[in-house]
Amino acid sequence: MAGTFRFSFGPWNIHEGADPFGPEVRNSIAFNEKLKTYKQMGFDGVQLHDDDAVPEMNELSPEQIIKEAKELKKVLDDHGLQAEFVAPRMWFDPRTIDGGYTNNDAACRQYALDRSKRCIDIAKALGTQNIVLWLAREGTYIREAKDPVLATERIAAALQMMLDYDKDIRIMIESKPNEPMDHTYIPTIGHAISMGLLTNAPERVGCLIETAHALLANLSPSDEMGFALAHKKLWSVHLNDQNSLKFDQDQTFGAVDPRRALNQVRVLDQHGFGNDGEWVGLDVKVMRTQKDAVALKHLDYSRKIFLRLLEISRSLNEDMIAQMQADCDYEELNWYIIDAMLK
């Protein structure tokens, strides 16, 4: 069954260009101005961190947070946009420099749990059931800093708390093997899916796969997607690209390896991704060299590359491919794919 594709990105993908080695190089764009660009580029969904939706939320009461989130829902509706998910952004807070759920300090762990509840409140107000967990600092710089069994149990307990707090939410774990921590406890999608088995509602724990994160684990993104699809756990994707095993580069989708990108598009399309409401999310960074007037091209071109690769994939003769597979004629299959991409 062919997939159905609609696209989302997060407001952090339109940014000022600061990095660990240099200052901002572009002007800031107001959040509402960013929202205006979505429909213009063919996007319908907005990915949100909790404090994208409700800035300075740590200074607000739960009631105030919900009120502000409901106001944002009206703005999204006015733009014809939907919130795809909300993710708790805890890694900027001083209390989570050593992790949130796995922190050795009980007060810091409690902050992480409370922040997660507020994130769920925001998601409910915005009309989405999807909570994304990128477990940014749930890991260690040295192995002896934390007990890995206890750390895993604490993450599972946090998942259970969230599932109990709201019976309608789905949790999508976005795995990553490293960065900002040297070692993370949920490095791959297999780890992410298995975490659901430590809760009483594994049917509500799935995953979001990011291209670059799979590559940083030295894995094939399309195979990771296939693994999750086979388990019916692939509930979102973050498409981008990456030059080898470096830092998380978030390059324009397909810009480094178009064939690798084709295989991601292909596995999604051939297994009906999107037919149950899943979004194709982009998580791509604009190059620091780009000026203000052209700082949205990375998003526009990532979507266009996806759609162009979708055309190529759907133009392939599946009967011929099946025969080459049956004959184990992989050199011919190799040429067939390359030839189709070079036309």
N, C-alpha and C positions, 0 to 999 in steps of 0.2 A: 504494500500500500504506500503510495507516494506521500511525502510529508506536506505539511501546510506551514508556511513560514511567515512570521511577523517578527519585527526587530525591535530591540531595546538597547539602551546604553545608559550609563550613569552620568550625572553632572560632573563628576570628577574627571571624566574623559575630555572635558573642555577646561583647560587649566592654564595657569600662568607660566609654566615651564621651569619652575625651580627644581633643582635636584640636589643630592647630597654634596655636589661639588660646585654649585653656582646658584645665584639668586634668580628671582623671577625675571622673565624676559618679555612677558606680554601683559597687557592690562587685564584686570579682573572683569568678569562679566557677571552681572547680577543673575541670581538664580532664575527669576522669572523670564529674563531675556534668554537664558539657556533653553528654557522650556519652549520658547517660540520657535527654536530651530528644529525641534524634533519632527514635526509634521512636514516641514519644508524639505527635509532630507529623506522622508519616507519611513520614519520611525513612529511607532505607536505606543511603545512602552517605556517607562522610566524605572531604572534601577535606583534604589535609594538606600543610603545608610540612615540610621535613625536620626543622626544629627544633621543630615542633609534636609530631612523632613522637618525637624524641630531643632533649630540651632539653640545652643546654650541650654540643652535639655537638662543638664545636671543641676541647673539653678531653678528648675521649675518643679511644681508639684505634679503628681500623676494626673490630676484633673486639668491642670494647665497644659500639660503635654497633649492630652487627648483633644482639648479644644483647639490647639494650634494645628494638630494633624487634620482635624476636620476642616479647618480653613484651607489647608493645602489641598484637600480632596476637591474642594470647590474650584480651586485654580486649575488642577489637572483636568477636571471635567470641562472647564471653559476652553481648554486647549485641545480637547478631544483625546486626552491621554489616559493611560492606565498605569497604576503602580504595579510593576512586575513582582517585586519583593522588597522587603526591608531587612537590613542587616545591622546588628549592633556593632558600632565602631568603637571598640574599647581600647584599641592599641595605642591611642594618643593620650590616654589618661595616665597620670603618674602612678595610680594604684595598680596598673596592669603591665608595668614594664617587665615583670616576671611571670606574665600570664594572668588570666582572669580566673577561669574555672580550675586551673591547676596550680594557682599561686600557693606558696607555702604559708602565706599570711591569711588567716581565717577572715579577717575584716575585708581584705581585698577580694577574696572569693565571694563574700556576701555582696560586695558592690557589683561584681560581674553578674550575679544572679538577679539582683534588683534591676540592673540596667537591661538585662534580657527581657524581664517582664515589661518594662517600659517600651522596649522595641516591639513586643507583641501588641501592646496597646495601640501603638502608632500604626502597625500593619492593619489591625482591625478597623481603625478609623479611616484608613486609606482604601479599604475594600479588597485587600489581598490576604490570602491565607499563607503566603510563602515567606518563610524566614530563612535567610541565608547565613550560615556560620562559616566565615573564613577564620580559622583558629590561629590567628597571626602569631601570637606569642605563647601559644600553648605548646611549649617545648623547652629546650635547654640549650645553653652554650657549652656546658660540660655535663657528661652523663651522670655524675654523682650528685647533681643538684636536686634531683627529684627521683622518687621511686616510680618507675614506669607503670607498674601495676596500679598503684594508688592514683596516679595521674589519669590513667584510662578510666578507672572507676569514677573519678571526680567528673570527667567529661560526660560519662554516661549518666551520672546523677543530675548534671545540669540539663542534659537532654530530657530526662524524665520530668524534671521540674517544669520545663517549658511545655512539654506535651500535656502535663496535668493542668497547667495554668489556663490553657485554652484548648479545648477539644477539637477545634476546627483547623488549627494551624498544621502546616507541613514544614518540616525542617530539611533544608538542603545544605549538606555539608560540602564546602568547597575545599578540597584537599590541596596541600602544597608541601613539598618535602623539606624546604628550607626557606630562609629569608622571610621575616627578619631574624628568626632564631636559627642557630646552626642545625638543630635537629628538631623536627616537629613530631608530635605523637600520632597525627593522622596524615601520613605523607602521600597516600595514594587513594584512589577511588575504592579499591577493595577494602582498605581500612575504614573508609567512610561508611560504606554499606554495612559492614559488619558491626559498626557501632550501634546501629538500630536494633540489633539482636540483643543488646544489653538493656533494652527498654521493654515496656509492656505494650508498646504500639509501634512495632517495626514497620508497619505499613505506612506510617506517617514520617518516616525518616528516609530520605533519598539523597541525591547529590546534584551538584553543579560541577561540570568539568570545564576547566580552563585549559586551552591549548598549551600555553606557556608552562603551566604548572606540571602538566604531564611530561613535557619535554625536559623540565628541570629534574624530574625523576628518571630521566633517560628512558621514557616509555613512549609508545606511539599514541598520539591523541585519539586517532580513530579507533584503535584497539581498546583504549580505555572507555571510549563512548560505547563501543560494541559490548563490552563487559557489562556496563551499567544498563544498556538497553535490554540485554538478555535477562537481567534481574528486574526489569521494569522500574528502574530507579533513576533513570536519567530525566530529571525534571527541569533542567536548564543547562545552558552552555555559555561560556565566555570565550568567544573566538578572538584570536590574535595570532601573532607569529613570533619567532624567537631565533636568534643566532646562537646555536649550540648551548652548552651547559654553563651559561653565565648568570647574571642577575636577571630578574623578571623584566623583560624588555617591553612587552605589550606592543609589538609592532603591528602595523596594518595587516589584517588577515590576508594570508596568502602571499605577502610581499617577499618572504624569504624562500619558501618552498611551496610553490603552487600545487605540486602533485600531492604533497602531504595535506594541503588544504582541500584538494579535490576529494581525497579519501574521507575527510571529515564530513564534507557536504554529502558525499555519497552514502555513508553509513546512516546519516540522519534521514536522508530522503527515502532510502530503501526500507527503512524500518518505521516509517510513519511518524517521525518526530514532529510535534506541533499539532497533531490531530486531536490531542487531548488538552489543548490550550497552552502547551509549552512555548516559550519564547526563544528566539535566537538572540542571545545577548552578545554584545561586543564589549570588550574591555581593552581598548587600544589607546595608546598615548600619542599625542602629537609631538613631532620632533621639536627640539628646542630652537632649531634654526627657522621654524615657520613664523612668519609675521602674523599680526592680529587678523588681517583681512583674509588670510588663507588657512586659519588654524582649525578649520572643521573638515578639511579634505580627508583626513585619516578615517573619519567616521563614514563619510560619503563613499569613499573608495572601498572600504572594507565591505560594506553592504553590496556595492556593485560587483566586487570580485566574487562574493558568495553567489550572487544571482547568475553571473557569467559561468562559474563552475557548475552550477546547477543545470544550466543549459547543456554544457558539455556532457555531464554525467547522464542526463536523460536522453542524449543523442546516441549513446553507445548501444550497440546491438547486443542485448543480453543473451540471446541464443548463441551468438558467436563466442561470447565470453564463457558461457557454460560449457561449450564444446572444447574450448582451449583448456579450461580447468579439468574436464574429464580426461583429456589427452595428456595432461601434465605438460602442455606445451607453453611453458611460462615465458620463454624468450619471445614467442609470438604475442603472447598477452602483454608482455612488457612493451613491445613495439606498438601494439594496438593502442594502448593508453597514451604513450608518448606522442604518437602520431596524431591522435585526436586532440591533444592539448596544443600541438604546434600548428594546427591548421588555422 
